[in-house]
C-alpha cells in the first residue's frame, strides 16, 4: 500500500495519549507552581486566612478546568487533523475553531526532517517537518505519524524536491 | 580579471566614519541634553572633560577596528564561488557561490565620488543583511566583481554570447544591450515626494526636540500676545466645543493655519527628500538583470536578477490616482522589504512613479509573460459586505467610546456619522476586492482609498493555504493565501478573503497544481 495514494488519512490514535500526557504535565507544573506560591504567601502571613481559602477554592477550580481541557482537547483536535500525500505534494488539514488546509507542492520542498521526542519514541511516533522557501510557511510540521509512515512520506517527497541547478538554500 | 580583491587604504577613514555615524545620534543627544562638566580648555594637562573621555573611548576602538579590517579583509575569486576572509583576532572565512548572489549593489556618497571609491554590498537569498559589505574599493573593482558574478553565476541569460563555461578569466563577455525601462526627470521626482509624503516622523521628532529645548514656546508666545495660544490650546478648544460654545474665530484660524502649515511643510521636505534620494532615477533591463541607479549625494547602483523577483506590487494612494500615477515595487527572495519605512524599501523600488496608462506595458517588459491585460478579474462572495461591515462598525463604536473620554456623552452625536463613514468605507473596500488566476500568474487587488495590486507568477508560489475562521465557516466562505519567498510581514500579499468555499478549494487546487508542475529555481 503506497503512502502516496491521494487518500485522506488520520493521524495515529496514539497521538491522543501522547498529547494528553503532555497536557497533564503542563497542568501539573502550572498548578503546583500556583499552589506553592499560595502556600508560601499564606504561611508567611502575607495573606489572611479568609482570602487564602478563597484563593485556594479558585485554584482548585482553575486546576480542574485546565486539567479537563488538557484531557478532552487532544481527542477533539485529533478528529480535525488529517493529511493526504499524492504525486503533487502533501496537503494537511488541521484546526478545530480556526481551520486551515495547507498544500505544499513536492517541487517546493527544500528539505525535510523526521523528528522524535522521547515520548514519541516510546510510542513509535514521529513528526515530519517540511521546509520550503516560503515566509510564513517556511516550516510545515505534521506530528503524530507512525515513525515508519513519516519516513516513507519523506522518501516519497524528497527526491522530486531535490534542489535544481539554481542551488539549494 | 584579478583573482583577489583587497581593500584600499582609504577604507580606514571610511570605516572609521561609518562607525562614528552609529554613535553620532547618541553623541548629539548627549551634547544637547547633557551637561558637560568641564570645558574643552582643560583637556590636556588638567582633568579631561566628560566629552573628551567619551570621544576617546569611542574613537580609539573604532580606529583600531578599521585598521584591522583594512589589513585582514580580502576576497578571493574562485571558479564557482568567492571566498571572503576577514579578521585578525577573530578570523572568519565565508564562501559565497556566484549562483546564489542576487544583488551586487554599489553605493557612492559625496566622499566616495570625490575619491573615486565605491562601497559594494553583496546580497544572497538568505538572511536580511548583505553577505559582504566592502568599504571601500576603487571603482574598477566593482566592474570586476560584476563580471565574475555574471560570467560564472549565469544570472544574465543574454550576458554571454558564447558558452559561459568555456569563458576563461582573460576574456570579457560582450555587454548585452541595455533597455531603459524608466527614467524619472526632476518634475516626476517632485511629484514622488509630494505623493509619498515622507518625513513626518523626522519632522515630528525635530519639532519635539525644539519644543523640549524651549525656543518653540518662546516663538509662539512672541508671535501671539495672549498666553492662551500655548500647548493646551487644542484641548481647550475641544472642551469648548463639547460645552456648546463656539470658540473664538481667531483660535480656529490659528489651529487651521497650524495644521495646514505643518502638512505643507512636511510635503516640501518630502519633495526635497525625493529629489535628493532619487535623483536621476534610471531603471534598465540588461539581459537577465534589472539595473537601477539613483541618488544625488549618495549614488546607489543596484542590480536585481529578474529570475529572483518573487512578486510585483503596484500601489496607488489617493494622490496617485488624482495624478494618474502608480508606484511599483518588487520583492526578491532574500531582500525582505519592511512595510514602508527604512532604506531597504527604496532599494526594492523598480518604479517610484509611473503613469497608470503605461503600467501594463511596463509590467510586460519587466517580467515577460506577466501582464495586466488578459487577466479575468473575479469578485468575492456577494455577501462579503455583510461580513466586512461588522468590524467597521465595531471600530466606529470603539472610536466613539474613546471620544467620549475626552468630550463626554456628546460624542454619541458623532456615532451615526462615524458609523456611516465606516460602512461606506467597508462597502467600497469590498467592491474593489478582486482576484484573477490563470496558468502563469495569480493576482489580487484590494483597498479603496489606498489601492494595492499584487502579481505573483505561479512558478514563485511556495505554499498555498486555505483558512476558515469561525465566521467564515458560518457563512461558508474561506480565505486563500499564497506564500512566496522573501515576503515581508507588512507587504501586500495574495491573501484573498471572503471567497465562496467551493471556489476557494478549487483555487487552492489549481494553484497547487500549477506550482507542482513547475520547478522552483532561485
Boltz contact constraints between the chains, C-beta under 6 A:
constraints:
  - contact:
      token1: [A, 88]
      token2: [B, 516]
      max_distance: 6.0
  - contact:
      token1: [A, 89]
      token2: [B, 516]
      max_distance: 6.0
  - contact:
      token1: [A, 97]
      token2: [B, 470]
      max_distance: 6.0
  - contact:
      token1: [A, 98]
      token2: [B, 469]
      max_distance: 6.0
  - contact:
      token1: [A, 99]
      token2: [B, 468]
      max_distance: 6.0
  - contact:
      token1: [A, 100]
      token2: [B, 465]
      max_distance: 6.0
  - contact:
      token1: [A, 100]
      token2: [B, 467]
      max_distance: 6.0
  - contact:
      token1: [A, 101]
      token2: [B, 466]
      max_distance: 6.0
  - contact:
      token1: [A, 102]
      token2: [B, 465]
      max_distance: 6.0
  - contact:
      token1: [A, 103]
      token2: [B, 464]
      max_distance: 6.0
  - contact:
      token1: [A, 103]
      token2: [B, 508]
      max_distance: 6.0
  - contact:
      token1: [A, 103]
      token2: [B, 512]
      max_distance: 6.0
  - contact:
      token1: [A, 104]
      token2: [B, 463]
      max_distance: 6.0
  - contact:
      token1: [A, 105]
      token2: [B, 512]
      max_distance: 6.0
  - contact:
      token1: [A, 105]
      token2: [B, 515]
      max_distance: 6.0
  - contact:
      token1: [A, 105]
      token2: [B, 516]
      max_distance: 6.0
  - contact:
      token1: [A, 107]
      token2: [B, 516]
      max_distance: 6.0
  - contact:
      token1: [A, 107]
      token2: [B, 519]
      max_distance: 6.0
  - contact:
      token1: [A, 108]
      token2: [B, 462]
      max_distance: 6.0
  - contact:
      token1: [A, 108]
      token2: [B, 520]
      max_distance: 6.0
  - contact:
      token1: [A, 132]
      token2: [B, 462]
      max_distance: 6.0
  - contact:
      token1: [A, 132]
      token2: [B, 463]
      max_distance: 6.0
  - contact:
      token1: [A, 133]
      token2: [B, 462]
      max_distance: 6.0
  - contact:
      token1: [A, 133]
      token2: [B, 485]
      max_distance: 6.0
  - contact:
      token1: [A, 134]
      token2: [B, 462]
      max_distance: 6.0
  - contact:
      token1: [A, 134]
      token2: [B, 463]
      max_distance: 6.0
  - contact:
      token1: [A, 134]
      token2: [B, 483]
      max_distance: 6.0
  - contact:
      token1: [A, 135]
      token2: [B, 483]
      max_distance: 6.0
  - contact:
      token1: [A, 135]
      token2: [B, 487]
      max_distance: 6.0
  - contact:
      token1: [A, 136]
      token2: [B, 483]
      max_distance: 6.0
  - contact:
      token1: [A, 137]
      token2: [B, 463]
      max_distance: 6.0
  - contact:
      token1: [A, 137]
      token2: [B, 483]
      max_distance: 6.0
  - contact:
      token1: [A, 164]
      token2: [B, 519]
      max_distance: 6.0
  - contact:
      token1: [A, 164]
      token2: [B, 521]
      max_distance: 6.0
  - contact:
      token1: [A, 166]
      token2: [B, 521]
      max_distance: 6.0
  - contact:
      token1: [A, 166]
      token2: [B, 522]
      max_distance: 6.0
  - contact:
      token1: [A, 167]
      token2: [B, 99]
      max_distance: 6.0
  - contact:
      token1: [A, 167]
      token2: [B, 100]
      max_distance: 6.0
  - contact:
      token1: [A, 167]
      token2: [B, 522]
      max_distance: 6.0
